[in-house]
Amino acid sequence: MNLTFRQVHRWLSVVFTLSIVVTAVALAQEAPPVWVAYLPLFPLALLLLTGLYLFALPYTARRRRAARGR
């Protein structure tokens, strides 16, 4: 499960980077559509969720180990 989250997080970072590039190119046009500016927000939100999960993993594992030792 943890490996899956790590791989999803890595691929989301690639998608986020590509969406930033696409947004920069689109906004450089003369009359860009407004929705293009919001394009990177969805992968960024998913990156936040997976990143928070990965950040919390060591703390929850430590807590589980301590509970098993009691």
C-alpha positions in Angstrom: 0.0 0.0 0.0 2.8 2.4 0.9 4.6 1.6 -2.3 1.5 2.4 -4.3 1.1 5.8 -2.6 4.8 6.6 -3.3 4.4 5.7 -7.0 1.1 7.7 -7.3 2.9 10.7 -5.6 5.8 10.5 -8.1 3.5 10.3 -11.1 1.3 13.1 -9.8 4.5 15.3 -9.6 5.1 14.6 -13.3 1.5 15.5 -14.1 1.7 18.6 -12.0 4.9 19.7 -13.7 3.4 19.2 -17.1 0.3 21.1 -16.2 2.5 24.0 -15.0 4.3 24.0 -18.4 1.0 23.9 -20.3 -0.4 26.7 -18.2 2.6 28.9 -18.7 2.4 28.4 -22.5 -1.3 29.0 -22.6 -1.1 32.1 -20.5 1.6 33.5 -22.8 -1.0 33.5 -25.6 -2.9 36.7 -26.4 -6.3 35.8 -25.0 -6.0 32.7 -22.8 -9.1 31.1 -21.4 -9.6 31.7 -17.7 -9.9 28.0 -16.8 -6.3 27.3 -17.9 -5.0 29.1 -14.8 -6.8 26.6 -12.6 -5.5 23.6 -14.5 -2.6 22.8 -12.0 -4.8 22.9 -8.9 -6.3 19.4 -9.2 -2.9 17.6 -9.4 -1.6 19.9 -6.7 -4.5 19.0 -4.3 -3.8 15.3 -5.0 -0.1 15.9 -4.3 -1.0 17.5 -1.0 -3.1 14.5 0.1 -0.5 11.9 -0.9 2.3 14.0 0.5 0.6 14.3 3.9 0.0 10.6 4.0 3.6 9.9 3.2 4.7 12.5 5.8 2.6 10.8 8.5 3.8 7.3 7.8 6.8 7.2 10.1 4.8 8.7 13.0 2.0 6.2 12.7 4.4 3.3 12.3 6.3 4.4 15.4 3.0 4.6 17.3 2.0 1.1 16.1 5.3 -0.3 17.1 5.0 1.2 20.6 1.4 -0.2 21.0 2.6 -3.7 20.1 5.4 -3.5 22.6 3.1 -2.8 25.5 
